[in-house]
Amino acid sequence: MKHTLSVLVENKPGVLSRVAGLFTRRGYNIDSLAVSPTEDADRSRMTITVDTSRFPVEQMTKQLDKLVNVIKIRDMDPENTVSRELALMKVKADASTRSEVIQLVEIFEAQILDVTPESLTIQVTGETDQLLNFEQLVRPFGLIELVKTGVVALGRGPSVT
């Protein structure tokens, strides 16, 4: 089962390394990781997606909580979370297939960022499942390159995540 952890940390050098080191030492695998400063310049938010089939999420959060630079950890409830991911995909699209790829772009409300005679570079944003669906549909055309940001998430409503 996948869990999304929102980890508020001090915005200092080495914090990311310490968090990643903890995951490495404990044998936890990170599915995605996004880090950026928050509205407070002294703090950063790490959004970490983990597979909890081998280790319980409670074990992970207890270990994270022991790190000095960690301020707050929240296991995000999927029902009360807004989450998004961004992917850039370079897809083969010659004259014979271009219109089909463009139709998929329109259906998924994606954007075409670059056009060459042989390919399209596409930006897709949405929930992870949406990105995976789009990826599966364009793969038969020829997926040349793929890069994703990782999940970012905030809790719904006015309270602070």
N, C-alpha and C positions, 0 to 999 in steps of 0.2 A: 504494500500500500504506500502511496506517495503522500508525504506531508510537506507543507510549506512552512518554514520557520522564519519569522521576522525577528532579527537580532539587532537591537540598538546598541551601538558600541561607541567608545570614544574615538574621535577622528584624529588618530595619531599614527605615526609610522610603525609598522610591524604588527598591527592588530590583525590584519588579514592573514598574515603568515602564522600567527599564533592560533587563530581559529582553524585554518587549513591543517596545521600541524596536529591539532587535537583530533581532527577527523582521521588523519593518516594514522596516528598512533593507535587509535581505537578500532581501526579497520572499517570505519564508516565510509560509504561512498556518497559523494555529492553528485546529484543529477544535474542541477544547475545552480549557479551562484551569480548574483548581481549585487554590486556594492556601489553606493554613491552617498555624497553628503546629504544631510536632511535640511529642514528649514533652519536648524540651529547649526552654525558652522563648526561647532565643537563636537558634533556627533555625526556618525554615518549609520546608514541602515544596510544590513546584509539581508538579502532575501535568499534563503537556501532551500532548495527542494531536495528532499532525501527519500530514499526507499527504506521503509521501516519493516520490511519482511524479515530481515535478519536480526535487527536490533530495535527494541522499543523506543519510541520517540521520547518517552520520559527519561530514559537513560542518556540520550543525546543531550536533552535540555539541561539535565543535572550537571553533566560534564561541562557544557558551555557556560553555565552559571558560575562555575568555579574560576573562570578566567577573570583576571583583574579588570580588564578593559571593557568587559561586557556589562551593560547597564540594565537591559531588559530583554527577555526572550518571550515570544508569543508563538504558539502553535496555531496557525491560522485555520479557522473553521471554514471549510469550503462554502458553506451556505451563507456566511456573513463576510465574504471576502470578494473584492474586485481584484482580479489578477489578469495580467497581460504579458505577452512575450512578443518579440519582434524577430522576424527572420528575413534575411536577404537571400534570394535564390537566383542563380544564373541558369536559365533554361534554354536548351536548343529550340530555336523557332525560326525555321527557314520559311520561304514563301508558301510552302504547302501546308504547314502546321501553325503558322503565326495566328491566324484567326481563331483557331481552337484554344490556344493558350490565352489569348486576349479575352475570350469568353469566360474562361476560368477566373482570370484576374477580376473581371467585372462581377461575377457571382460572389466571390469572396471579398469584394470591396478592397482589393489590394491595389497597389500602385506600381506602374512601370516606371523605373528610374533611369534605365538606359536601354537604347535600342541599337543593335548592329544588324547587318544583313543575316547573320547566323544565330543570334541569340537575343534574349530579353533578360534584363536584370529587374527582379520584382521584389517589392517590399510587402510583406504580409504581417499584420498585427492582429492579435486576438488571443484567445485562450489556447493553451497548448494543444488541445485536441483539434481545434480548427486548423492550426498550423500543420499538424500531422496529416490531416485530411487533404489539405492543399498539396502538401509534399507528395503524398501517394498519387494524387491525380496528375501531377506534372512529371513524375518520374518516367512514365512511358515515352515522353517526348525527348527525354535526355536531360537529366539534372547534372549540370556541369560543376557547380559549386553551391555550397550551402553554409550559412553562418547564422547562429541564433544568439540573442542577448541573454537568455535565461529569464526566468519568471520574475516579475516585480509584482508586489501585492500590497494592498491596504485594506484594513477592515472597513466595513460599511458603516455609515452613520457618522455622527459628530465626534465620537470618542477617538482618542489618539491610539494609533496602533503601536 
